[in-house]
Amino acid sequence: MPEGHSIHRLARQFGDVFAGERLAVSSPQGRFAAGAALLDGNAMVHAAAHGKHLFLHFEHGLVLHVHLGLYGAWDFGGDSQFRGASSIGAPRRVGEREVAGDGTGPAPAGYAGPPAPVGAVRVRLVSDHGWADLRGATTCAAITDAEAAAVLDRLGPDPLHNTAGSRDDFIRRILAKRTPLATLLMDQKVIAGVGNVYRAEVLFRGRIDPLLPGRALTEDAAGFLWDDTVAVMTDGVRDGRIITTTAGFWTRSDQLPPGEEAHFVYRRQGQPCRVCGTPVALADHAARKLYWCPSCQQPA
């Protein structure tokens, strides 16, 4: 499932290419036809992200709410004024790094509008200069501003907003629970935007036992967990991928690492820990894969 950094990058891209533009909105697949009709012909005012939720706000007070889920992805295309990644979405489809299209290459020759839809396109947004297609999302709905606010009210603080009080809110939520930290970090009501990769990596970076109950964590340790999550997710927004190792663990320190050097424990089961050499462990936990180092992250 795309994690919070990808959704914030999506919001930034939508703001860059569609803000202030009047959009033709359709549902080639047909499943979103009624919602598309409510949005069609209106200008998108701004785009926002909170955790794994994307909100595209339109001038007439309606919002396109999208949660990509496990398989959702957006594809983009357009002319020289329409710049950005060509695909952002589910890691199983396009990887943690978005498919190239960062605006540094030449514009498509003879751009004459979007191509014919391919596959099950839930919603298509079209401006004078480009288009965006959504496929495979868990949630795609036209909602009111009040309904969007209700979604936000159900979510925990987002490390990529890190607004005043967010850190204290996270600490309060974590320390109030007997639930293991490995579960709490995936609970979007506790912290919004963290997924399986960030969960495994920030727990390792903090040398924290993933099965430690939230209430057993010290306030200082909970604060560190928040601060480190803010740091690595901010890096993810900048880099367009999740990198949690530091340059000392890379073959070349003058460029970003290849995928096999980007993480400490995620998907490294059976391989030696980069710090102590102990084989990285893997277990099923709450229906997701959990990765950790049994030595570096020993129970207190």
C-alpha distance (Angstrom), angle and dihedral (degrees) to the residues before:
residue distance angle dihedral
M1 . . .
P2 3.82 . .
E3 3.78 109.5 .
G4 3.78 128.3 -136.9
H5 3.80 97.6 -84.5
S6 3.83 90.3 61.0
I7 3.80 92.4 51.2
H8 3.80 91.9 49.8
R9 3.80 89.0 50.6
L10 3.79 88.4 50.7
A11 3.79 91.1 52.0
R12 3.80 90.5 50.2
Q13 3.79 91.4 48.9
F14 3.81 93.1 49.1
G15 3.78 89.3 49.3
D16 3.80 91.4 50.2
V17 3.79 97.3 49.2
F18 3.82 106.6 26.1
A19 3.83 109.6 26.0
G20 3.79 109.3 121.5
E21 3.81 92.0 8.0
R22 3.79 123.1 124.2
L23 3.78 106.2 -127.0
A24 3.76 135.9 -151.6
V25 3.80 104.1 -140.0
S26 3.79 121.6 -165.1
S27 3.79 141.2 156.3
P28 3.82 109.0 -135.4
Q29 3.80 89.6 -178.1
G30 3.80 90.9 50.5
R31 3.82 98.7 -133.9
F32 3.81 92.0 105.5
A33 3.80 98.1 37.1
A34 3.81 95.8 119.7
G35 3.80 93.0 47.1
A36 3.80 92.4 45.7
A37 3.80 90.2 53.9
L38 3.81 89.8 56.1
L39 3.82 91.7 54.4
D40 3.80 101.7 34.8
G41 3.79 116.2 117.6
N42 3.79 96.2 13.0
A43 3.80 127.4 115.6
M44 3.78 120.3 -111.3
V45 3.80 107.1 -125.8
H46 3.79 101.9 -170.9
A47 3.80 143.9 -25.2
A48 3.79 126.2 -129.5
A49 3.78 137.4 -179.5
H50 3.78 132.0 -157.0
G51 3.76 116.2 179.1
K52 3.80 107.5 -47.2
H53 3.81 94.4 -20.2
L54 3.82 123.9 100.8
F55 3.81 121.3 -158.8
L56 3.82 121.8 -167.6
H57 3.80 108.2 -168.3
F58 3.81 119.7 -152.2
E59 3.79 129.8 -157.0
H60 3.82 95.3 -109.9
G61 3.80 94.6 58.4
L62 3.80 100.3 -96.3
V63 3.79 124.7 120.5
L64 3.78 132.4 -151.5
H65 3.81 103.5 -137.5
V66 3.81 116.5 -163.0
H67 3.79 132.1 179.7
L68 3.80 110.0 -179.9
G69 3.80 96.3 -156.3
L70 3.79 117.5 -173.7
Y71 3.78 99.2 -37.2
G72 3.79 109.2 24.2
A73 3.80 123.4 117.7
W74 3.80 140.2 166.0
D75 3.81 122.6 -135.5
F76 3.81 121.4 -161.2
G77 3.78 137.2 -166.3
G78 3.77 141.4 157.2
D79 3.78 148.2 118.4
S80 3.82 132.1 -49.6
Q81 3.81 91.6 -70.6
F82 3.79 91.7 55.2
R83 3.78 108.2 75.7
G84 3.79 135.4 167.8
A85 3.77 144.2 75.7
S86 3.78 113.8 -26.1
S87 3.81 94.2 -139.7
I88 3.79 134.3 17.5
G89 3.77 122.3 173.8
A90 3.74 149.4 76.0
P91 3.83 112.7 22.7
R92 3.82 89.9 -138.5
R93 3.77 86.9 64.5
V94 3.79 110.0 34.0
G95 3.78 105.4 6.2
E96 3.80 130.3 -119.4
R97 3.80 89.0 -69.2
E98 3.79 111.9 68.1
V99 3.78 120.0 -118.3
A100 3.80 109.7 -93.1
G101 3.76 121.1 -87.5
D102 3.79 103.9 113.6
G103 3.79 98.2 151.5
T104 3.80 97.3 -101.1
G105 3.79 96.3 105.4
P106 3.79 131.5 71.0
A107 3.79 120.5 -73.7
P108 3.79 117.7 -101.2
A109 3.80 109.1 -86.4
G110 3.79 115.6 -113.1
Y111 3.81 97.1 0.8
A112 3.80 107.0 -165.9
G113 3.79 103.0 168.7
P114 3.78 135.1 -67.0
P115 3.80 121.9 -32.2
A116 3.78 122.4 -112.0
P117 3.80 110.0 -74.4
V118 3.78 115.1 -92.4
G119 3.78 119.6 -153.5
A120 3.78 126.5 -19.5
V121 3.80 101.8 -21.1
R122 3.81 105.5 -175.8
V123 3.80 95.4 -170.3
R124 3.81 134.6 3.1
L125 3.80 122.7 -161.1
V126 3.81 117.0 -164.0
S127 3.80 130.3 -174.5
D128 3.80 130.3 172.8
H129 3.80 89.9 -87.7
G130 3.77 108.2 33.1
W131 3.77 152.4 -12.9
A132 3.80 142.9 -124.7
D133 3.81 126.5 -154.2
L134 3.81 125.2 -162.3
R135 3.80 122.4 -155.5
G136 3.78 133.8 174.6
A137 3.81 100.4 6.1
T138 3.79 121.6 160.0
T139 3.82 91.3 -143.5
C140 3.79 128.1 28.7
A141 3.80 112.9 157.3
A142 3.80 141.6 148.5
I143 3.80 105.0 -131.4
T144 3.79 139.1 165.5
D145 3.80 125.9 -102.4
A146 3.81 88.0 -106.8
E147 3.79 91.4 53.5
A148 3.81 90.2 48.5
A149 3.80 89.0 52.2
A150 3.81 89.3 51.9
V151 3.82 90.2 54.7
L152 3.81 89.9 51.7
D153 3.79 91.3 49.0
R154 3.81 89.5 60.0
L155 3.81 93.2 54.6
G156 3.78 131.9 82.6
P157 3.80 124.2 -125.1
D158 3.81 117.8 -59.8
P159 3.83 114.2 -130.4
L160 3.80 89.5 -149.1
H161 3.78 91.0 61.0
N162 3.81 94.0 39.9
T163 3.79 91.0 178.1
A164 3.80 124.7 177.3
G165 3.78 108.6 -63.9
S166 3.83 95.5 15.9
R167 3.79 94.1 109.3
D168 3.81 93.3 49.2
D169 3.81 90.3 45.2
F170 3.81 91.0 54.2
I171 3.80 92.4 47.4
R172 3.79 90.8 50.3
R173 3.81 92.9 49.6
I174 3.83 93.7 47.0
L175 3.80 96.8 46.1
A176 3.81 92.1 49.2
K177 3.81 94.3 63.0
R178 3.80 134.5 82.2
T179 3.81 88.4 -162.9
P180 3.85 118.5 113.0
L181 3.79 114.9 -94.6
A182 3.80 89.9 -121.7
T183 3.80 87.7 64.3
L184 3.79 97.1 39.3
L185 3.80 94.7 54.4
M186 3.80 89.4 56.6
D187 3.81 92.5 48.0
Q188 3.80 106.0 100.3
K189 3.80 89.7 -157.6
V190 3.81 88.3 63.7
I191 3.81 100.5 40.0
A192 3.80 124.2 -2.5
G193 3.78 122.1 -136.6
V194 3.80 103.8 20.1
G195 3.79 115.6 123.6
N196 3.77 136.2 173.6
V197 3.80 97.1 -66.3
Y198 3.79 97.9 48.5
R199 3.82 90.4 41.0
A200 3.80 93.3 57.7
E201 3.76 95.0 40.1
V202 3.80 101.6 48.2
L203 3.80 91.2 46.7
F204 3.80 89.1 53.1
R205 3.79 93.5 45.5
G206 3.80 88.3 53.5
R207 3.84 91.4 44.6
I208 3.81 87.2 -127.0
D209 3.81 124.6 157.6
P210 3.83 104.3 -117.2
L211 3.82 91.3 -143.8
L212 3.81 94.0 54.6
P213 3.82 109.8 121.0
G214 3.79 113.3 -113.3
R215 3.79 93.2 -120.7
A216 3.84 90.3 55.5
L217 3.80 91.1 62.7
T218 3.79 116.7 98.1
E219 3.79 118.5 -119.7
D220 3.81 90.0 -115.3
A221 3.81 91.5 51.5
A222 3.81 91.3 48.5
G223 3.79 89.2 50.5
F224 3.81 90.6 50.7
L225 3.81 90.1 49.8
W226 3.81 89.9 54.8
D227 3.82 93.7 44.9
D228 3.79 93.5 48.5
T229 3.81 92.0 47.2
V230 3.80 89.1 51.9
A231 3.81 89.8 51.0
V232 3.81 99.3 48.1
M233 3.81 94.4 41.6
T234 3.81 90.7 49.5
D235 3.80 87.3 52.9
G236 3.81 88.0 50.5
V237 3.79 91.6 55.9
R238 3.80 90.0 49.9
D239 3.81 96.6 44.6
G240 3.79 100.0 35.9
R241 3.81 91.0 -128.6
I242 3.78 140.9 60.8
I243 3.80 113.1 -91.5
T244 3.80 116.6 165.9
T245 3.79 102.4 160.3
T246 3.79 119.2 87.2
A247 3.79 129.1 -124.2
G248 3.81 92.9 -93.9
F249 3.82 88.6 69.2
W250 3.82 95.1 50.1
T251 3.79 127.2 94.4
R252 3.81 88.3 -134.7
S253 3.78 119.5 28.4
D254 3.82 94.1 -168.6
Q255 3.81 94.4 71.1
L256 3.78 139.4 31.5
P257 3.81 113.3 -78.3
P258 3.78 127.3 -106.4
G259 3.79 115.7 -103.1
E260 3.80 94.1 -95.1
E261 3.82 90.5 60.6
A262 3.81 98.5 41.3
H263 3.81 100.7 85.8
F264 3.79 138.1 47.8
V265 3.81 100.0 -148.0
Y266 3.82 112.0 -11.7
R267 3.82 109.8 117.7
R268 3.81 90.2 -9.7
Q269 3.82 96.7 110.7
G270 3.80 112.1 157.8
Q271 3.78 93.1 12.3
P272 3.82 120.0 112.1
C273 3.79 116.6 -90.0
R274 3.79 108.8 -105.1
V275 3.81 89.5 -130.0
C276 3.82 107.8 37.7
G277 3.81 106.5 9.5
T278 3.82 96.2 -120.1
P279 3.83 112.1 139.4
V280 3.79 111.2 -97.8
A281 3.80 111.8 -112.0
L282 3.79 128.9 -133.3
A283 3.80 128.9 -162.8
D284 3.77 138.6 158.9
H285 3.79 110.1 -106.3
A286 3.80 123.1 177.5
A287 3.82 90.4 -19.9
R288 3.83 93.8 -53.3
K289 3.80 133.5 94.2
L290 3.80 114.1 -99.6
Y291 3.81 121.0 -159.7
W292 3.81 125.6 -168.7
C293 3.79 144.9 142.1
P294 3.84 110.3 -106.1
S295 3.81 90.7 -153.6
C296 3.80 103.6 42.2
Q297 3.80 91.3 40.2
Q298 3.79 100.9 42.3
P299 3.80 118.5 157.1
A300 3.80 111.2 -92.3
